[in-house]
Amino acid sequence: MQAIILAAGMGKRLGELTRNSTKCMVKVDGKRLIEYALDALAAQGIRKAVIVTGHGADEFPSVLGSSYAGIGISYVHNPDYARTNNIYSLFLARQEMEADDTILLESDLIFDPVIIRDCILHPSPNVAVVARFEPWMDGTVTRLGDDHDITCFLGKKEMVEADLAHYFKTVNIYKLSKKFCREKFFPF
C-alpha cells in the first residue's frame, strides 16, 4: 500500500504563514504538518508516498528530499494549482493510484495517527473517514446507511436542519483500492 498526499493548495487563509510556502510546511509544536502525516504513515509500514505539489513545490524536495522516515517519496506537480482543486491534483496522480492500493490524505490535516492503522486494517477495500457533522465544519457532508456505508454526498445548501444529527463530514483521509480507482473512480 502507498500513500498519495495532496499538497498543491495555496493556503491563502493562513496569510503570512503561507505567502512563500504551503500549509503543510507550517510548524505546529516544532514540527511541520506534513511530518506528522508522514510519521503516522511510516508507523503503519507505508514505504511509498507520492506528494502532489503546486504552490511552494520547490520547498518539498529541499525539506523532505526523496525519503522521509523510511518512506520513499516521489512528486507529481500540478502546474495549474491556482485555478484547480484537489480533484484535478488527484487526477494527475491517477497512474499511481491505479497501480497500488492507496491511503489518500490531504497534507495539512491534524489527526490521530490511529486513523491510518484503522483504515489499513478495515476489511473493506475502500474506506472514507468521517466525523459527526458540527455546524462550524465546511466541505463535503455525507449521510451513512445502517451498515455505515455512505449513501450520499451533500453540499451545505442541500442539508436539512432537522437531519443534522444524521450528517457526517469527510475528514479527507481515505483508503482506495487500485481496482476501485481503475474501474470506477477515474472512469467516472
Buried (B, 14 or more C-beta within 10 A) or exposed (E): BBBBBBBBBBBEEBEEBBEEBBBBBBEEEEEBBBBBBBBBBBBBEBBBBBBBBBBBBEBBEEBBEEEBBEBEBEBBBBEEBEEBEBEBBBBBBBEBBBEBBBBBBBBBBEBEBEBBBBBBEEEEEBBBBBEEBEEEBEEBBBBBEEEEEBEEEBEEEEBEEEEEEBBBBBBBBBBBBBEBBBEEBBEE
